[in-house]
């Protein structure tokens, strides 16, 4: 598991950790506060884990505050995953789910209530077609 500590100035640090499950799903766990003070650093920590590969789950259950710039980081991440035809789901605690639903981002971010719900949702999504390169 890779872990990135993202310090903030006077606030709560954010953490990003990444692990690959036995089934090939990549779980990207974020925790702490994600706002304008650290969103660029969070993006830098996330970006290297968004290339082609297994489906992704963004686990935000440890996020205590998600500002607008934090939501923008998530949108950038899913746009990059879409370019690679990578399936994804997002999990958030109550406060994060409230923010994402209020901003009408729950559908776009494939918001689920738990990691296990996200794994099931990914299993039910149709596989991404592989294009013949010949």
C-alpha positions as CSV (number, residue, x, y, z in Angstrom):
1,X,0.0,0.0,0.0
2,X,1.3,3.4,-0.9
3,X,0.5,6.3,1.4
4,X,0.9,10.1,0.8
5,X,0.7,12.6,3.6
6,X,-0.4,16.0,2.4
7,X,0.3,18.7,5.0
8,X,-1.8,21.8,5.2
9,X,-1.1,25.2,6.7
10,X,-2.9,25.3,10.1
11,X,-5.5,22.7,9.2
12,X,-5.9,18.9,9.4
13,X,-3.5,17.0,7.1
14,X,-5.0,15.0,4.3
15,X,-3.8,11.4,3.5
16,X,-4.0,9.4,0.3
17,X,-3.4,5.7,0.3
18,X,-3.7,3.2,-2.5
19,X,-4.0,-0.5,-2.5
20,X,-4.9,-3.2,-5.0
21,X,-7.3,-5.9,-3.9
22,X,-6.9,-9.6,-4.9
23,X,-9.7,-9.1,-7.4
24,X,-7.7,-6.3,-9.2
25,X,-9.8,-3.4,-7.8
26,X,-7.7,-0.4,-6.9
27,X,-8.9,1.3,-3.7
28,X,-7.8,4.9,-3.3
29,X,-8.5,6.0,0.3
30,X,-8.6,9.7,1.1
31,X,-8.8,11.1,4.6
32,X,-8.7,14.4,6.5
33,X,-9.7,17.7,5.0
34,X,-9.6,18.4,1.2
35,X,-10.0,22.0,0.4
36,X,-8.4,24.9,-1.5
37,X,-5.3,24.8,0.8
38,X,-4.3,21.3,-0.3
39,X,-6.4,20.3,-3.4
40,X,-3.4,20.7,-5.8
41,X,-1.3,18.4,-3.5
42,X,-4.1,15.9,-3.3
43,X,-4.4,15.9,-7.1
44,X,-0.7,15.3,-7.4
45,X,-0.9,12.4,-5.1
46,X,-3.9,11.0,-7.0
47,X,-2.9,11.5,-10.6
48,X,-0.2,8.9,-10.6
49,X,-2.8,6.2,-9.6
50,X,-5.4,7.1,-12.4
51,X,-3.8,5.4,-15.4
52,X,-5.0,2.3,-17.1
53,X,-5.6,-0.7,-14.8
54,X,-8.3,-2.2,-12.7
55,X,-11.5,-0.5,-11.6
56,X,-11.1,2.2,-9.0
57,X,-12.9,2.9,-5.8
58,X,-12.5,6.3,-4.2
59,X,-13.0,5.7,-0.5
60,X,-13.8,9.1,1.1
61,X,-15.2,7.7,4.4
62,X,-12.2,9.2,6.3
63,X,-12.7,12.7,4.8
64,X,-13.8,15.1,7.5
65,X,-14.3,18.1,5.2
66,X,-14.7,18.3,1.4
67,X,-14.6,21.7,-0.1
68,X,-15.5,22.8,-3.6
69,X,-11.9,22.4,-4.8
70,X,-11.9,18.9,-3.3
71,X,-15.0,18.0,-5.3
72,X,-13.2,19.4,-8.4
73,X,-10.3,17.1,-7.8
74,X,-12.7,14.1,-7.8
75,X,-14.3,15.3,-11.0
76,X,-10.8,15.7,-12.7
77,X,-10.0,12.1,-11.5
78,X,-13.1,10.5,-13.0
79,X,-12.6,12.5,-16.2
80,X,-9.1,11.0,-16.5
81,X,-10.4,7.5,-15.7
82,X,-13.1,7.9,-18.4
83,X,-10.3,8.6,-20.9
84,X,-8.8,5.2,-20.0
85,X,-12.3,3.5,-20.0
86,X,-11.7,2.6,-16.4
87,X,-14.8,1.8,-14.3
88,X,-15.0,3.5,-10.9
89,X,-17.2,4.1,-7.8
90,X,-17.0,6.6,-5.0
91,X,-17.8,5.9,-1.3
92,X,-18.3,8.7,1.2
93,X,-19.3,9.1,4.8
94,X,-22.5,10.9,5.7
95,X,-21.2,14.5,5.4
96,X,-19.3,13.8,2.1
97,X,-22.4,12.1,0.6
98,X,-24.5,15.1,1.7
99,X,-22.2,17.5,0.0
100,X,-21.9,15.5,-3.2
101,X,-25.7,14.9,-3.4
102,X,-26.4,18.6,-2.8
103,X,-24.1,19.4,-5.7
104,X,-25.8,16.8,-7.9
105,X,-22.5,14.9,-8.2
106,X,-23.7,11.6,-6.7
107,X,-24.6,10.0,-10.1
108,X,-21.6,11.4,-11.9
109,X,-19.3,10.0,-9.2
110,X,-21.1,6.7,-8.9
111,X,-21.6,7.3,-5.2
112,X,-22.2,4.3,-3.0
113,X,-22.7,3.9,0.8
114,X,-19.8,1.4,1.5
115,X,-16.8,-0.1,-0.1
116,X,-18.6,-3.5,-0.3
117,X,-21.5,-1.7,-2.1
118,X,-19.0,-0.2,-4.5
119,X,-17.4,-3.5,-5.2
120,X,-20.9,-5.0,-6.0
121,X,-21.7,-1.9,-8.2
122,X,-18.5,-2.4,-10.1
123,X,-19.2,-6.1,-10.7
124,X,-22.6,-5.1,-12.1
125,X,-21.2,-2.5,-14.5
126,X,-20.7,-3.8,-18.0
127,X,-17.1,-4.5,-18.8
128,X,-15.2,-1.9,-20.8
129,X,-14.9,-3.1,-24.4
130,X,-11.4,-3.8,-25.6
131,X,-10.8,-2.3,-29.0
132,X,-8.9,-4.4,-31.6
133,X,-5.6,-2.6,-32.4
134,X,-5.1,-4.5,-35.6
